[in-house]
Amino acid sequence: MKVLVLCALLAAAAAATEGASVAQKQHDINYLLFKVYEVFRDANLKQLGETFDPEADPSHYTDNGAAAHKLVKELKDGRLLQQKHWFSLFNTRQREEALMLYDVLEHSKDWNTFVGNAAYFRNHINEGEFVYALYAAVTHSPLTQDVVLPPLYEVTPHLFTNSEIIQQAYRAKMTQTPGKFKSEFTGSKRNPEQRVAYFGEDIGMNTHHVIWHLEFPFWWDDAKEGHHLDRKGENFFWVHHQLTVRFDAERVSNYLSPVEELHWEKPIKEGFAPHATYKYGGYFPSRPDNIHFQDVEGVAHVRDMLILESRVRDAIAHGFVTAKDGSLIDINNARGIDVLGDIIESSMYSPNAEYYGALHNTAHIVLGRQGDPQGKYDLPPGVLEHFETATRDPAFFRLHKYMDNIFREHKDSLTPYTKEELEFSGVAIDNIAIDGPVETYFEDYEYSLLTAVDDTVEIDDVDISTTVSRLNHRDFSYKIDVINNNDHEVLATVRIFGWPHRDNNGIVFPFNEGRWRAIELDRFWAKLRPGVNHIVRKAKDSSVTVPDVPSFQTLMQKADEALSSGSELDLHQYESALGLPNRFLLPKGNSNGLEFDLVVAVTDGEADAAVDDLHTNTKFNHYGYRGVYPDHRPHGYPLDRRVDDERIFHDVPNFKQTLVKIYNRH
């Protein structure tokens, strides 16, 4: 049913957009977001923004213009946030305003109505609200399924770039002197956390965090949107679990202990000075070392957080969640993690938000406000109150280790898999190997700061950019030999994981601890013919990663070239920015070689499949991009449940483990 609804929406969109080419839509989105704090740089959009009337023809909306009428009334009544002011999605009123525009765009039947509304409201509503609404609408609207959103770090560079670099960019603009400036990570070598700042402050990883929350927003309401986000709660668990275990792997590589979980009644050990500023609204607040949590005015008391935590843990202990109507929802099963994710975040999918609260979302605000918990200094929101900036603060990973341990309580309460449940009849892995160097390295990456500075049409642009060091790895492939002893072809799911072999003290992780720390490296489908099958899988084809989104300049150039030549614009490979950056697949190695347990499991593809014809698409995004999640199995399967005796995996022929070393080369 979900697939049919989605197909119907896409078919309707195709009919409605006849005459609006992909190149034209890409061009419009580019210039709607380019220099969003300034006047339009596109004449057609400028005229459209001045002349379009959102209420002129209600027949161009699927809701008969109700959303447009509501937003226009709010605008005329002077109730909307002013322009040139900070925006935070965690601010209830500001989120409501952004979603009003999102609703208008989502209810637009055709491209002219969509782009007309976007151009008109760009001139009238807060810029941060506009950017969020447009990104969310392009992400979810069938009208924009082929459009690639520009990289956020070039749309709102203040949220990704240190303030010292922004100041240098302003000087370059004022003196009309082109400049390319080297960005450094926050802090100094006196702070041990500086060793892993390259992870939390990576602009690609920051973008991944934002895009995931755009694809699976906590405000999503099925009744309004018309379709369900499949396994959203479980996806919330998995994406943050993966960030947490990846961060721990980076720490091991840099001789640091795994991150400790946050406790509401204990000091926050690590302070943080963001060295970042809002475009308008001042600097992001700092937090000193070793402060105790304080109640946050108008948000929550510390005791409230302890109460919410105890209610969630109580549900896990009893094996059920109490719904709003008093009914009991069994979570002692493979889908229980989905319900837990919904109540912990919490999203609109929570069966009882009044009782279980929003542990995750509230925690982000409470932790983010600890620099000014009573609002005494009227400081703007902290970095943890923005998905773009949250991972810059090491406390983000302490917070999510805390959440992750709650999820683990549930996972460890489930019955371990039996040998019979793990086996794939007639299929065995004969050998696994790596073809190519398993090496990481750091490279300089350049991005534009053209939109970071104030501007006017009377003054020419000069090239202003920054370079930042980022982690990458050499190309390599997995070579997997699989024997199919059946007399017929079978469909298989190939699952690849890995984790550091030892902790920072050199002690080998027990299998049960290692499997919880497993980084998902890839998941794909393959047909196995009878006999020996030699599978070669390139790391760059991983379903858990995505390539870099082209720069603003590249997207503009490609769209404009396609428009002028009448050729087709093909940016298909960039349509989803949902995964981690390709270059982030491996944790950083070290000079001695980081020992890394590599694990491959080949499972029954027919039993795993949630949709038909998976064998025709061996590349899929593991969060179920714009559709039904394709794998019936829980995230992390078959390593998602506790392992009381690791010998069971040694006896399963379709599971194999080997040791590799990851080196870091300069």
PARO-403446 format. One record per residue (C-alpha): residue in one letter; x, y, z. Coordinates in Angstrom, 3 decimals, decimal comma, padded with zeros to 6 digits. Example, Ala and Ser with C-alpha at 12.3 -4.5 7.8 and 13.67 -1.06 7.14 Angstrom:
> A/012,300/-004,500/007,800 .
> S/013,670/-001,060/007,140 .
This chain:
> M/000,000/000,000/000,000 .
> K/002,835/002,401/000,893 .
> V/004,512/001,744/-002,451 .
> L/001,233/002,353/-004,321 .
> V/000,671/005,678/-002,529 .
> L/004,206/006,816/-003,331 .
> C/003,849/005,771/-006,979 .
> A/000,566/007,665/-007,238 .
> L/002,200/010,795/-005,843 .
> L/005,075/010,507/-008,307 .
> A/002,704/009,970/-011,234 .
> A/000,662/013,030/-010,239 .
> A/003,826/015,071/-009,943 .
> A/005,007/013,952/-013,390 .
> A/001,731/015,122/-014,917 .
> A/001,801/018,429/-013,043 .
> T/005,384/019,288/-013,991 .
> E/005,097/018,729/-017,731 .
> G/006,960/021,636/-019,322 .
> A/009,215/022,298/-016,308 .
> S/012,511/020,585/-017,094 .
> V/014,836/019,185/-014,476 .
> A/017,384/021,794/-015,519 .
> Q/014,876/024,613/-014,961 .
> K/013,924/023,310/-011,534 .
> Q/017,587/022,870/-010,590 .
> H/018,310/026,416/-011,784 .
> D/015,451/027,819/-009,708 .
> I/016,448/025,988/-006,537 .
> N/020,057/027,092/-006,994 .
> Y/019,129/030,757/-007,171 .
> L/016,489/030,564/-004,457 .
> L/019,253/029,478/-002,071 .
> F/022,152/031,503/-003,483 .
> K/022,998/034,453/-001,207 .
> V/019,785/033,827/000,672 .
> Y/020,310/036,845/002,936 .
> E/020,549/039,154/-000,076 .
> V/018,345/040,149/-003,026 .
> F/017,793/037,704/-005,879 .
> R/020,588/037,308/-008,412 .
> D/018,173/035,872/-010,978 .
> A/015,937/038,351/-012,837 .
> N/013,029/035,956/-013,358 .
> L/012,926/034,910/-009,701 .
> K/013,262/038,543/-008,626 .
> Q/010,208/039,486/-010,690 .
> L/008,310/036,423/-009,497 .
> G/009,037/037,292/-005,873 .
> E/007,621/040,779/-006,405 .
> T/004,517/039,850/-008,400 .
> F/003,411/036,372/-007,279 .
> D/000,207/036,226/-005,226 .
> P/000,006/033,032/-003,109 .
> E/-003,768/033,406/-002,696 .
> A/-004,655/034,216/-006,305 .
> D/-005,808/030,759/-007,416 .
> P/-006,645/028,119/-004,773 .
> S/-007,108/025,483/-007,492 .
> H/-003,307/025,230/-007,778 .
> Y/-003,111/023,663/-004,314 .
> T/-004,085/020,220/-003,102 .
> D/-005,595/021,818/000,047 .
> N/-007,488/024,505/-001,878 .
> G/-005,013/027,138/-000,698 .
> A/-005,582/026,710/003,042 .
> A/-001,868/026,591/003,942 .
> A/-001,075/029,611/001,769 .
> H/-003,942/031,592/003,280 .
> K/-002,764/030,751/006,809 .
> L/000,821/031,852/006,168 .
> V/-000,184/035,050/004,378 .
> K/-002,447/035,954/007,295 .
> E/000,397/035,381/009,778 .
> L/002,595/037,609/007,618 .
> K/000,036/040,407/007,343 .
> D/-000,645/040,254/011,091 .
> G/003,070/040,759/011,782 .
> R/003,367/037,507/013,715 .
> L/006,343/036,021/011,874 .
> L/009,958/036,128/013,032 .
> Q/011,817/039,050/011,515 .
> Q/014,547/038,583/008,959 .
> K/018,238/038,860/009,922 .
> H/017,653/036,820/013,109 .
> W/018,871/033,377/014,198 .
> F/016,655/030,336/013,629 .
> S/016,558/027,050/015,534 .
> L/014,389/024,054/014,692 .
> F/014,193/023,310/018,425 .
> N/012,412/026,642/018,992 .
> T/008,749/025,644/018,862 .
> R/007,369/028,836/017,338 .
> Q/010,157/029,189/014,791 .
> R/009,672/025,563/013,744 .
> E/005,929/026,182/013,330 .
> E/006,621/029,120/011,041 .
> A/009,094/027,171/008,911 .
> L/006,593/024,326/008,592 .
> M/003,875/026,755/007,503 .
> L/005,976/027,518/004,428 .
> Y/006,800/023,829/004,019 .
> D/003,047/023,101/003,950 .
> V/002,486/025,735/001,275 .
> L/005,205/024,236/-000,916 .
> E/004,084/020,659/-000,320 .
> H/000,501/021,500/-001,276 .
> S/001,564/023,182/-004,530 .
> K/000,265/021,138/-007,450 .
> D/002,669/022,378/-010,113 .
> W/006,146/023,833/-010,438 .
> N/005,005/027,377/-011,196 .
> T/003,060/027,466/-007,935 .
> F/005,916/025,874/-005,984 .
> V/008,608/028,232/-007,246 .
> G/006,290/031,248/-007,110 .
> N/005,593/030,688/-003,427 .
> A/009,261/030,067/-002,713 .
> A/010,268/033,310/-004,457 .
> Y/007,551/035,347/-002,761 .
> F/008,151/034,119/000,770 .
> R/011,948/034,324/000,392 .
> N/011,403/038,088/000,400 .
> H/009,223/038,054/003,502 .
> I/010,091/035,381/006,055 .
> N/013,158/034,728/008,173 .
> E/016,043/033,405/006,097 .
> G/016,771/030,452/008,377 .
> E/013,125/029,420/008,334 .
> F/013,101/029,762/004,555 .
> V/016,196/027,576/004,071 .
> Y/014,834/024,855/006,338 .
> A/011,377/024,886/004,711 .
> L/012,808/024,769/001,189 .
> Y/015,256/021,961/002,016 .
> A/012,466/019,948/003,639 .
> A/010,100/020,563/000,732 .
> V/012,663/019,624/-001,932 .
> T/013,496/016,511/000,105 .
> H/009,901/015,304/000,257 .
> S/007,981/016,824/-002,661 .
> P/007,346/014,630/-005,724 .
> L/007,802/017,811/-007,778 .
> T/011,498/017,906/-006,920 .
> Q/012,505/014,255/-007,046 .
> D/015,340/014,955/-009,535 .
> V/016,625/018,146/-007,911 .
> V/019,951/018,159/-006,042 .
> L/020,155/020,481/-003,067 .
> P/023,339/022,577/-002,859 .
> P/025,712/021,720/-000,011 .
> L/024,542/023,387/003,170 .
> Y/028,064/024,454/004,072 .
> E/027,961/026,774/001,039 .
> V/024,392/027,969/001,678 .
> T/024,831/028,782/005,391 .
> P/028,623/028,650/005,853 .
> H/028,494/030,328/009,282 .
> L/027,172/027,076/010,730 .
> F/030,128/025,086/009,396 .
> T/033,065/027,502/009,453 .
> N/035,067/028,956/012,330 .
> S/034,414/032,623/013,043 .
> E/038,077/033,526/012,506 .
> I/037,777/032,397/008,883 .
> I/034,491/034,260/008,437 .
> Q/036,240/037,452/009,612 .
> Q/039,005/036,915/007,067 .
> A/036,361/036,416/004,386 .
> Y/034,776/039,766/005,300 .
> R/038,141/041,509/005,038 .
> A/038,703/039,966/001,616 .
> K/035,288/041,169/000,464 .
> M/035,741/044,683/001,818 .
> T/039,157/045,075/000,187 .
> Q/038,043/043,287/-002,996 .
> T/040,979/040,907/-002,594 .
> P/040,476/037,234/-003,497 .
> G/041,407/034,908/-000,642 .
> K/041,709/031,235/000,227 .
> F/041,998/030,655/003,956 .
> K/043,061/027,579/005,905 .
> S/040,513/026,424/008,513 .
> E/041,733/024,798/011,718 .
> F/039,734/022,592/014,041 .
> T/038,320/024,048/017,228 .
> G/040,534/024,022/020,327 .
> S/044,210/023,331/020,885 .
> K/046,541/020,379/021,448 .
> R/046,188/020,934/025,200 .
> N/042,750/019,389/024,799 .
> P/042,890/015,608/024,112 .
> E/039,555/015,890/022,282 .
> Q/041,395/017,863/019,616 .
> R/042,748/014,543/018,311 .
> V/039,279/013,562/017,059 .
> A/037,956/017,021/016,146 .
> Y/038,369/016,062/012,473 .
> F/035,417/013,698/012,959 .
> G/032,891/015,867/014,804 .
> E/033,708/018,979/012,766 .
> D/033,788/017,307/009,354 .
> I/031,458/019,288/007,089 .
> G/030,386/016,156/005,211 .
> M/029,485/014,348/008,412 .
> N/027,659/017,449/009,699 .
> T/025,692/017,517/006,447 .
> H/024,871/013,803/006,783 .
> H/023,414/014,491/010,249 .
> V/021,246/017,334/008,921 .
> I/020,043/015,423/005,867 .
> W/019,017/012,402/007,931 .
> H/016,864/014,620/010,158 .
> L/015,360/016,192/007,025 .
> E/014,511/012,788/005,548 .
> F/013,090/011,526/008,874 .
> P/011,937/014,682/010,710 .
> F/010,508/014,359/014,190 .
> W/007,601/016,638/013,191 .
> W/006,407/014,314/010,383 .
> D/002,660/013,656/010,631 .
> D/001,318/010,812/008,459 .
> A/-002,191/012,269/008,449 .
> K/-000,955/015,513/006,899 .
> E/001,789/014,107/004,677 .
> G/-000,187/011,209/003,217 .
> H/002,355/008,438/003,764 .
> H/004,341/006,707/006,473 .
> L/008,106/006,893/007,044 .
> D/008,982/003,239/007,266 .
> R/010,810/002,160/010,447 .
> K/011,580/005,745/011,381 .
> G/012,174/005,006/015,078 .
> E/014,596/002,181/014,315 .
> N/016,380/004,380/011,785 .
> F/016,765/007,037/014,491 .
> F/018,441/004,471/016,724 .
> W/020,682/003,118/013,989 .
> V/021,989/006,368/012,511 .
> H/023,007/007,667/015,943 .
> H/024,344/004,277/017,025 .
> Q/026,564/004,270/013,967 .
> L/027,812/007,805/014,665 .
> T/028,602/006,754/018,241 .
> V/030,508/003,565/017,384 .
> R/032,353/005,336/014,581 .
> F/033,406/008,078/016,998 .
> D/034,652/005,441/019,446 .
> A/036,643/003,786/016,646 .
> E/038,286/007,125/015,852 .
> R/039,141/007,501/019,535 .
> V/040,768/004,066/019,678 .
> S/042,812/004,959/016,601 .
> N/044,011/008,108/018,397 .
> Y/044,811/006,303/021,685 .
> L/041,801/007,721/023,527 .
> S/039,354/005,760/025,664 .
> P/035,798/005,227/024,376 .
> V/033,541/008,193/025,053 .
> E/031,802/008,065/028,432 .
> E/028,062/008,405/028,619 .
> L/026,471/011,541/029,982 .
> H/024,820/011,479/033,432 .
> W/022,274/014,046/034,559 .
> E/023,581/013,996/038,118 .
> K/027,307/014,115/037,291 .
> P/029,472/016,962/035,934 .
> I/029,868/017,524/032,216 .
> K/033,620/016,948/032,056 .
> E/034,374/018,505/028,695 .
> G/033,642/022,156/028,094 .
> F/033,409/023,517/024,594 .
> A/034,192/026,802/022,868 .
> P/032,574/026,611/019,411 .
> H/034,569/029,407/017,723 .
> A/031,523/029,921/015,526 .
> T/029,068/032,736/015,044 .
> Y/025,558/033,180/013,724 .
> K/025,173/035,219/010,555 .
> Y/022,958/037,451/012,696 .
> G/022,623/037,005/016,445 .
> G/026,102/036,850/017,934 .
> Y/028,484/034,047/018,844 .
> F/027,480/030,513/019,766 .
> P/027,673/030,176/023,583 .
> S/030,603/028,398/025,239 .
> R/030,479/025,909/028,112 .
> P/033,249/025,615/030,751 .
> D/034,701/022,306/031,967 .
> N/033,224/020,295/034,832 .
> I/029,888/022,023/035,263 .
> H/026,857/020,362/036,831 .
> F/023,578/020,291/034,948 .
> Q/021,214/023,104/035,861 .
> D/017,500/023,428/035,218 .
> V/016,793/025,289/031,987 .
> E/014,222/028,032/032,240 .
> G/011,108/027,258/030,232 .
> V/012,437/023,917/028,957 .
> A/012,979/021,276/031,645 .
> H/014,265/020,591/035,140 .
> V/017,043/018,069/035,592 .
> R/014,655/015,898/037,600 .
> D/012,291/015,879/034,587 .
> M/015,015/014,250/032,513 .
> L/015,601/011,612/035,184 .
> I/011,878/010,865/035,324 .
> L/011,616/010,466/031,538 .
> E/014,666/008,212/031,518 .
> S/013,203/006,032/034,280 .
> R/009,922/005,647/032,371 .
> V/011,735/004,480/029,246 .
> R/013,935/002,054/031,198 .
> D/010,853/000,776/033,013 .
> A/009,203/000,035/029,652 .
> I/012,284/-001,905/028,552 .
> A/012,349/-003,891/031,800 .
> H/008,678/-004,830/031,469 .
> G/008,831/-005,475/027,734 .
> F/005,984/-003,157/026,810 .
> V/005,174/000,503/026,210 .
> T/001,970/002,011/027,526 .
> A/000,043/003,792/024,763 .
> K/-001,951/006,964/025,301 .
> D/-005,207/005,010/025,463 .
> G/-003,817/002,705/028,150 .
> S/-003,211/-000,264/025,874 .
> L/000,082/-002,140/026,035 .
> I/002,454/-002,322/023,063 .
> D/004,758/-005,349/023,114 .
> I/008,390/-004,365/022,445 .
> N/009,942/-007,711/023,310 .
> N/010,456/-008,499/019,631 .
> A/012,408/-007,461/016,536 .
> R/010,223/-004,374/015,947 .
> G/010,353/-003,133/019,530 .
> I/013,377/-000,995/018,689 .
> D/011,199/000,989/016,262 .
> V/008,724/001,882/019,014 .
> L/011,547/002,783/021,409 .
> G/013,120/005,068/018,834 .
> D/009,804/006,849/018,394 .
> I/009,372/007,511/022,114 .
> I/013,001/008,396/022,864 .
> E/013,402/010,952/020,075 .
> S/010,337/011,667/020,373 .
> S/008,535/012,017/017,071 .
> M/004,900/012,320/016,106 .
> Y/004,974/008,517/015,917 .
> S/005,329/008,220/019,690 .
> P/002,350/006,263/021,057 .
> N/002,395/008,306/024,275 .
> A/004,400/011,535/024,068 .
> E/002,630/012,993/027,107 .
> Y/003,995/010,225/029,334 .
> Y/007,366/009,385/027,774 .
> G/008,183/012,938/026,737 .
> A/010,973/013,690/024,252 .
> L/014,140/012,523/025,976 .
> H/016,427/013,117/022,988 .
> N/015,080/016,442/021,735 .
> T/014,768/017,929/025,210 .
> A/018,257/016,714/026,122 .
> H/019,711/018,558/023,131 .
> I/018,159/021,809/024,346 .
> V/019,076/021,293/028,007 .
> L/022,681/020,452/027,181 .
> G/022,907/023,245/024,632 .
> R/021,730/025,853/027,150 .
> Q/024,143/025,027/029,965 .
> G/026,187/028,119/029,118 .
> D/023,203/030,311/030,059 .
> P/020,524/028,045/031,589 .
> Q/018,419/030,820/033,102 .
> G/018,621/033,100/030,091 .
> K/020,400/035,706/032,206 .
> Y/022,569/036,883/029,317 .
> D/020,001/036,398/026,538 .
> L/022,405/034,242/024,550 .
> P/021,329/032,585/021,286 .
> P/020,925/028,769/021,121 .
> G/023,995/026,581/021,579 .
> V/025,508/024,317/018,927 .
> L/023,518/021,332/020,196 .
> E/020,304/023,096/019,182 .
> H/021,180/022,826/015,495 .
> F/021,671/019,585/013,584 .
> E/024,279/021,389/011,464 .
> T/026,534/022,160/014,429 .
> A/025,665/019,571/017,107 .
> T/028,473/017,098/016,401 .
> R/031,126/019,823/016,786 .
> D/030,621/019,544/020,552 .
> P/032,192/016,365/022,048 .
> A/029,274/016,329/024,511 .
> F/027,052/015,350/021,565 .
> F/028,696/011,923/021,579 .
> R/028,433/011,640/025,363 .
> L/024,723/012,379/025,041 .
> H/024,284/009,776/022,326 .
> K/026,357/007,183/024,174 .
> Y/023,821/007,670/026,979 .
> M/020,937/007,144/024,522 .
> D/022,762/004,238/022,898 .
> N/023,153/002,427/026,218 .
> I/019,412/002,705/026,793 .
> F/018,784/001,142/023,395 .
> R/021,305/-001,575/024,216 .
> E/019,351/-002,490/027,359 .
> H/016,438/-003,324/025,090 .
> K/018,513/-005,158/022,484 .
> D/020,269/-007,233/025,147 .
> S/016,906/-008,226/026,634 .
> L/015,975/-010,051/023,422 .
> T/016,645/-013,768/022,996 .
> P/019,910/-014,407/021,103 .
> Y/019,671/-015,862/017,596 .
> T/019,926/-019,634/017,322 .
> K/022,228/-021,402/014,883 .
> E/019,202/-022,355/012,797 .
> E/018,088/-018,712/012,568 .
> L/021,540/-017,578/011,445 .
> E/022,218/-020,231/008,800 .
> F/021,537/-019,825/005,075 .
> S/020,825/-023,332/003,846 .
> G/023,410/-024,621/001,380 .
> V/025,471/-021,396/001,381 .
> A/028,967/-020,998/002,838 .
> I/031,656/-018,309/002,718 .
> D/034,938/-019,846/001,614 .
> N/037,191/-016,807/001,860 .
> I/037,222/-013,035/002,347 .
> A/040,087/-010,735/001,423 .
> I/040,851/-007,102/000,677 .
> D/042,140/-006,075/-002,740 .
> G/044,092/-002,841/-002,484 .
> P/045,683/-000,812/000,319 .
> V/043,671/-000,387/003,503 .
> E/044,951/003,113/004,122 .
> T/043,522/006,406/005,293 .
> Y/044,979/009,851/004,780 .
> F/044,081/013,501/005,215 .
> E/043,429/015,786/002,283 .
> D/042,605/019,469/001,913 .
> Y/039,097/020,248/000,704 .
> E/038,102/023,671/-000,581 .
> Y/034,635/025,201/-000,428 .
> S/033,301/028,654/-001,240 .
> L/032,573/031,385/001,313 .
> L/030,922/033,639/-001,232 .
> T/027,596/033,462/000,615 .
> A/029,182/034,067/004,028 .
> V/029,657/037,802/003,561 .
> D/027,206/040,674/003,209 .
> D/026,781/041,720/-000,348 .
> T/025,258/044,164/-002,803 .
> V/024,662/043,981/-006,538 .
> E/026,769/047,121/-007,032 .
> I/029,978/045,405/-005,884 .
> D/031,512/042,570/-007,867 .
> D/032,146/039,219/-006,220 .
> V/035,688/038,109/-005,553 .
> D/036,698/034,505/-005,034 .
> I/036,659/033,722/-001,312 .
> S/037,067/030,179/-000,048 .
> T/038,465/028,077/002,751 .
> T/040,325/024,786/002,829 .
> V/039,794/022,262/005,584 .
> S/041,614/019,022/006,307 .
> R/039,414/015,944/006,032 .
> L/039,749/012,177/006,317 .
> N/039,761/009,982/003,232 .
> H/040,908/006,475/002,286 .
> R/042,499/004,745/-000,687 .
> D/040,262/002,805/-003,025 .
> F/039,934/-000,875/-002,223 .
> S/037,601/-003,785/-002,881 .
> Y/036,235/-006,722/-000,933 .
> K/036,836/-010,134/-002,511 .
> I/034,336/-012,643/-001,179 .
> D/034,196/-016,269/-002,316 .
> V/030,789/-017,815/-001,618 .
> I/029,856/-021,419/-002,294 .
> N/026,261/-022,217/-003,186 .
> N/025,745/-025,944/-002,616 .
> N/022,120/-025,774/-003,760 .
> D/021,193/-027,019/-007,226 .
> H/019,573/-023,692/-008,105 .
> E/020,345/-019,987/-008,076 .
> V/019,598/-018,143/-004,824 .
> L/019,273/-014,473/-003,867 .
> A/021,624/-013,420/-001,075 .
> T/022,130/-010,361/001,103 .
> V/025,793/-009,596/001,714 .
> R/026,402/-007,744/004,984 .
> I/029,829/-006,333/005,820 .
> F/030,834/-005,009/009,244 .
> G/034,003/-004,134/011,092 .
> W/035,217/-002,979/014,501 .
> P/038,549/-002,208/016,220 .
> H/040,144/-005,438/017,417 .
> R/041,512/-003,906/020,630 .
> D/040,613/-001,077/022,972 .
> N/042,934/001,852/023,714 .
> N/044,744/-000,258/026,344 .
> G/045,507/-003,010/023,840 .
> I/042,930/-005,434/025,256 .
> V/041,042/-007,486/022,669 .
> F/037,333/-006,747/022,568 .
> P/035,288/-009,874/023,379 .
> F/033,050/-010,862/020,478 .
> N/029,882/-009,717/022,250 .
> E/031,390/-006,283/022,885 .
> G/032,912/-006,058/019,421 .
> R/029,699/-006,883/017,619 .
> W/027,905/-003,995/019,459 .
> R/030,711/-001,699/018,273 .
> A/030,375/-002,943/014,693 .
> I/030,515/-000,310/011,973 .
> E/028,271/-001,172/009,049 .
> L/030,508/-000,979/005,969 .
> D/028,131/-002,216/003,278 .
> R/024,942/-004,123/002,534 .
> F/023,942/-005,287/-000,923 .
> W/022,152/-008,055/-002,815 .
> A/023,716/-010,629/-005,131 .
> K/022,544/-013,675/-007,057 .
> L/024,499/-016,831/-006,254 .
> R/024,663/-019,462/-008,956 .
> P/025,361/-023,102/-007,968 .
> G/029,028/-023,646/-007,166 .
> V/031,700/-021,078/-006,330 .
> N/030,807/-017,390/-006,670 .
> H/033,601/-014,788/-006,731 .
> I/032,122/-011,506/-005,520 .
> V/034,141/-008,310/-005,929 .
> R/032,620/-005,267/-004,275 .
> K/034,234/-001,847/-004,518 .
> A/034,275/000,142/-001,289 .
> K/033,182/003,276/-003,150 .
> D/029,920/001,484/-004,083 .
> S/028,931/001,046/-000,425 .
> S/025,218/001,492/000,204 .
> V/025,894/003,308/003,488 .
> T/027,843/006,159/001,895 .
> V/027,268/008,859/-000,717 .
> P/029,590/010,980/-002,885 .
> D/030,260/014,648/-002,172 .
> V/027,437/016,904/-003,361 .
> P/028,684/019,146/-006,185 .
> S/029,518/022,713/-005,200 .
> F/027,076/025,584/-005,640 .
> Q/029,143/026,802/-008,603 .
> T/029,109/023,361/-010,258 .
> L/025,345/022,933/-009,818 .
> M/024,736/026,395/-011,270 .
> Q/027,027/025,771/-014,195 .
> K/025,540/022,361/-015,056 .
> A/021,937/023,599/-014,809 .
> D/022,613/026,705/-016,891 .
> E/024,514/024,721/-019,542 .
> A/021,631/022,247/-019,806 .
> L/019,112/025,098/-020,117 .
> S/021,063/026,911/-022,838 .
> S/021,761/023,753/-024,854 .
> G/018,416/022,064/-024,297 .
> S/020,198/018,920/-023,125 .
> E/019,092/016,684/-020,278 .
> L/020,510/017,405/-016,826 .
> D/021,589/014,186/-015,128 .
> L/022,571/014,497/-011,463 .
> H/021,027/011,176/-010,488 .
> Q/023,961/009,955/-008,391 .
> Y/023,612/012,987/-006,103 .
> E/019,845/012,862/-005,547 .
> S/020,248/011,423/-002,050 .
> A/022,809/012,913/000,332 .
> L/021,486/010,696/003,098 .
> G/024,521/008,521/003,783 .
> L/027,911/009,233/005,266 .
> P/030,543/010,655/002,906 .
> N/032,238/007,931/000,827 .
> R/035,608/008,928/002,237 .
> F/034,373/008,331/005,825 .
> L/033,816/004,609/005,341 .
> L/036,880/003,555/007,354 .
> P/038,051/004,882/010,710 .
> K/041,447/006,561/010,641 .
> G/044,303/004,091/010,761 .
> N/047,599/004,696/012,514 .
> S/051,284/004,216/011,778 .
> N/051,372/000,766/013,377 .
> G/048,224/-000,379/011,651 .
> L/044,890/-000,251/013,491 .
> E/043,804/-003,877/013,925 .
> F/040,296/-004,196/012,583 .
> D/037,950/-007,178/012,713 .
> L/036,273/-007,557/009,327 .
> V/033,083/-009,614/009,308 .
> V/030,964/-010,786/006,387 .
> A/027,557/-012,447/006,709 .
> V/025,664/-013,793/003,687 .
> T/021,985/-014,221/004,490 .
> D/018,891/-015,423/002,639 .
> G/017,882/-012,609/000,278 .
> E/014,417/-014,003/-000,352 .
> A/013,666/-014,071/003,377 .
> D/015,284/-010,656/003,890 .
> A/013,514/-008,802/001,090 .
> A/010,730/-006,352/001,943 .
> V/010,186/-005,338/-001,695 .
> D/010,230/-007,219/-004,997 .
> D/013,034/-007,536/-007,568 .
> L/015,879/-006,613/-005,240 .
> H/018,334/-008,475/-007,465 .
> T/017,839/-005,781/-010,126 .
> N/019,117/-003,105/-007,761 .
> T/022,243/-004,110/-005,876 .
> K/022,831/-000,489/-004,833 .
> F/020,335/000,782/-002,286 .
> N/020,400/003,277/000,502 .
> H/020,115/001,425/003,786 .
> Y/017,668/003,942/005,264 .
> G/015,077/003,286/002,576 .
> Y/015,430/006,555/000,649 .
> R/012,009/007,836/-000,504 .
> G/010,256/004,516/-000,076 .
> V/009,773/001,356/001,937 .
> Y/012,815/000,098/003,800 .
> P/014,061/-002,800/001,595 .
> D/015,397/-005,190/004,251 .
> H/013,075/-007,079/006,614 .
> R/015,914/-007,723/009,047 .
> P/016,690/-005,385/011,947 .
> H/019,507/-002,897/011,501 .
> G/022,795/-004,570/012,374 .
> Y/021,535/-008,099/011,754 .
> P/022,931/-010,651/012,564 .
> L/025,048/-008,752/015,129 .
> D/022,210/-006,758/016,686 .
> R/021,467/-009,209/019,544 .
> R/023,703/-010,296/022,375 .
> V/025,983/-013,275/021,821 .
> D/026,338/-015,423/024,932 .
> D/028,664/-017,901/023,198 .
> E/030,635/-016,709/020,175 .
> R/031,234/-020,277/019,045 .
> I/027,771/-020,237/017,505 .
> F/029,054/-017,810/014,851 .
> H/032,155/-019,905/014,250 .
> D/029,867/-022,840/013,442 .
> V/027,725/-020,910/010,950 .
> P/029,166/-021,428/007,431 .
> N/027,618/-018,260/005,966 .
> F/029,534/-016,071/008,449 .
> K/033,258/-015,346/008,293 .
> Q/035,637/-013,112/010,220 .
> T/039,193/-012,004/009,494 .
> L/041,680/-009,448/010,795 .
> V/042,966/-006,550/008,709 .
> K/045,133/-003,551/009,537 .
> I/044,265/000,034/008,667 .
> Y/047,240/002,334/008,191 .
> N/047,264/006,109/008,080 .
> R/049,696/007,591/005,577 .
> H/050,751/011,218/005,409 .
